Amino acid sequence: MSSNGISVDEAKTLICELCRLFYDQGWVSGTGGGISVKAGDEIVMAPSGVQKERMQPDDMFVLDGKGDIIHTPAAKPPPNRPPKLSECSPLFMAAYELRGAGAVIHSHSMNAVLATMLDPAAPEFVITHVEMIKGIEGHGFYGKCVVPVIENTARECELTDRLRQAIADYPQANAVLVRRHGVYVWGKDWIQAKTQAECYDYLFEAAVKMHGMGLDYRRPPPPIFADAAAAAPANGEANGHSEPAAKKAKTRHAALPAAVVLDIEGTVAPISYVADVMFPYAQQHCRSFLDSTYDADETQADIALIRTEATADVAEGRAGAVAVPEPSAGKAAVVEAVVGWVTAAIAADRKVTALKNLQGHIWRAGFSSGALQAELFRDVPDALVEWRSAGVKTYVYSSGSREAQRLFFGYSKVGDLRPYLCGFFDTTSGPKTAAASYNNIALSLGVDAPADILFATDILAEAQAAAAAGWRAVLVERPGNKPLPAGHGFRVISSMRQLLQ
């Protein structure tokens, strides 16, 4: 038995079973398509140019981890063809090498072929708001599922360089489409590869059918406003037992805020994710990030801001404060000082723009590479959708930089939630515990009165500052949050679904 729980013999039998199943689905007809499964350090691969639904375990090739053949199946009498390693072999190996795959499936599904032709020049396939997106690792219903599309070549093996580049360019994708040809899908094991292949095929078919209906599968659906849905009379209203639904809806929505402003940490996301995942990631990757991007204008601007902050720290006598040298001191000295300042600032949980800007840029690299995926409380995505449908605009005000906020909501575990947000505010608007900051934000939102804004936070001092600016404020209780003091006088909720009640 191999280290991943499947032996070479089991992998051979499994490939035959899967190929018969996929043949019935039209994925591997006419000898096309293929499957390979990793068994420990060895890779079992279906042969090329054979009837996939009639394959037997003794037809399989076995390769080592480098893709070299270590077992060739015995030839069978005519009309069988001599055994030939799959043309897909180098493409399968790309997924094993670059993604640590445990199985790879190549399908000639008609849905995959047509999906590449919906936009003949598009370098990627995009779909959103379809339930089966949740079957793709790292994706959710509200986010965009993106699959790179590469152009076909005369021979399958000639696709290798294009496929490898696509895998590198799209770290969140678990598949690559080949225009007018088919799709390659992989997973950590054969179960995940099969599941994702089926989910991707469902999404390709959905896109083709939606396109035929004139629906845009690439964008979120328009909001369904609650007032329109409430216009029809409910049971008992037509005979005078209660007021008309439209009137009730109007009364109800008259109390809705014009805008909702949300804190992040402890409000829509667990404190543990920010404290135990994001902050350590920024600290652990600070030095390598500065080393690799040192000459970039953006990084130099980040360093200049930290240098100014460090100078002020020294002047104020902050414990352990050390100045950041000028560029003339050399890269090594500057990077060492910046790393020291960042480490101390994170430990002190400082809410200063100099730290937040650099953290945001480090996080950008982490989110875009797939190393980071934001964790939100389960009630948040549905609440954002409901608020948009009710005509309420939603914003974010957090001590993290605006870029970090966009990344957080753009690369969440349920997908890209940015279409449901109207804007982002950070400490450049002012400290979160100062009423003046909320006055500044209110001017940007353009509301008729400060009371038209509803603010949700887990921090009492922030709620008090918002209230002092005339906003409505609500405190949020979440697992892992600090207990709220008694007698604070604010409404308390434990779910975003309760916010507008």
RACORPE-V923836 format. One record per pair of residues at least 12 apart in sequence whose C-alpha atoms are under 6 Angstrom apart, sorted by sequence separation. I is the first residue (numbers start at 1). J is the second residue. D is the distance in Angstrom with one decimal. If there is no record, write none. Layout:
i=<I	I>
j=<J	J>
d=<D	D>
//
This chain:
i=<129	174	185	233	311	129	310	324	46	59	231	45	128	230	231	45	128	230	474	476	478	44	127	307	456	458	474	475	476	477	31	44	127	453	454	455	456	457	458	474	476	31	43	126	451	454	456	457	31	43	126	450	451	31	42	125	450	451	42	125	227	402	42	124	41	124	402	124	401	123	147	152	395	151	152	394	395	399	148	149	150	151	394	395	396	397	398	399	433	438	147	149	395	396	397	433	23	432	435	439	8	434	435	7	433	6	19	20	435	19	374	435	4	48	2	3	47	48	2	47	48	373	374	375	16	47	373	374	373	13	356	357	360	12	356	306	305	302	136	116	38	135	38	37	36	113	132	36	113	35	87	91	113	35	87	112	34	33	33	108	33	107	107	106	282	106	105	27	28	105	282	27	104	27	104	103	103	102	101	102	103	101	102	103	115	127	128	127	112	126	111	111	269	268	269	268	383	383	380	259	261	258	259	260	261	262	263	259	261	262	263	225	226	224	225	223	267	267	266	260	262	258	259	260	261	262	263	257	260	257	171	172	267	143	142	143	140	138	139	140	139>
j=<141	186	197	245	323	142	323	337	60	73	245	60	143	245	246	61	144	246	490	492	494	61	144	324	473	475	491	492	493	494	49	62	145	471	472	473	474	475	476	492	494	50	62	145	470	473	475	476	51	63	146	470	471	52	63	146	471	472	64	147	249	424	65	147	65	148	426	149	426	149	173	178	421	178	179	421	422	426	176	177	178	179	422	423	424	425	426	427	461	466	176	178	424	425	426	462	53	462	465	469	39	465	466	39	465	39	52	53	468	53	408	469	40	84	39	40	84	85	40	85	86	411	412	413	55	86	412	413	413	57	400	401	404	57	401	354	354	358	196	179	102	199	103	103	103	180	199	104	181	104	156	160	182	105	157	182	106	106	107	182	108	182	183	183	359	184	184	107	108	185	362	108	185	109	186	186	187	187	187	188	189	188	189	190	204	217	218	218	204	218	204	205	376	376	377	377	496	497	496	392	394	392	393	394	395	396	397	394	396	397	398	389	390	389	390	389	457	458	458	453	455	452	453	454	455	456	457	452	455	453	369	370	476	415	415	416	414	413	414	415	415>
d=<5.1	6.0	5.8	5.4	5.4	5.3	5.3	5.4	5.2	5.4	5.9	5.8	5.8	5.7	4.6	5.2	4.6	5.8	5.9	5.6	6.0	5.8	5.7	5.1	6.0	5.2	5.3	4.8	5.1	4.9	5.2	4.6	5.4	5.4	4.7	4.7	4.9	5.3	4.7	5.9	5.6	5.0	5.6	5.6	5.6	5.6	5.9	5.7	4.8	5.0	4.6	5.1	4.6	5.7	5.7	5.6	5.1	5.7	4.7	5.1	6.0	5.6	5.7	5.5	5.7	4.2	5.8	4.8	5.5	5.0	5.7	5.7	5.6	5.8	5.6	5.2	5.5	5.3	5.4	4.6	5.0	5.2	5.7	5.0	4.8	4.6	5.2	5.5	5.7	5.8	5.9	5.6	5.8	6.0	5.6	4.8	6.0	5.7	4.5	5.9	5.5	5.4	5.8	5.5	5.4	5.6	5.7	4.3	5.8	5.7	5.4	5.2	5.8	5.6	5.8	5.1	5.6	5.7	4.5	4.9	4.1	5.5	4.2	5.9	5.8	4.7	5.1	5.8	5.6	5.2	5.5	5.8	4.5	4.8	5.4	5.1	5.3	5.8	5.6	5.1	5.1	6.0	5.8	4.3	5.7	4.8	5.7	5.4	5.6	5.9	5.9	5.4	5.2	4.6	5.8	5.3	5.1	5.0	4.9	4.4	5.8	5.6	5.4	5.8	5.7	4.5	5.8	5.1	6.0	5.2	5.9	4.9	5.7	4.4	4.3	5.7	5.8	6.0	5.4	4.5	5.3	4.8	4.2	5.0	5.5	5.3	5.7	4.4	5.8	5.4	5.4	5.1	4.4	5.8	5.5	5.8	6.0	5.4	5.9	5.5	5.9	5.5	4.7	4.7	4.7	4.7	5.4	5.7	5.3	5.9	5.3	4.6	5.5	5.1	5.3	4.6	5.6	5.8	5.8	5.9	5.9	5.2	4.9	4.9	4.8	5.2	5.2	4.8	5.9	5.6	5.8	5.9	5.9	3.3	5.4	4.1	3.7	5.9	5.6	4.7	5.3>
//
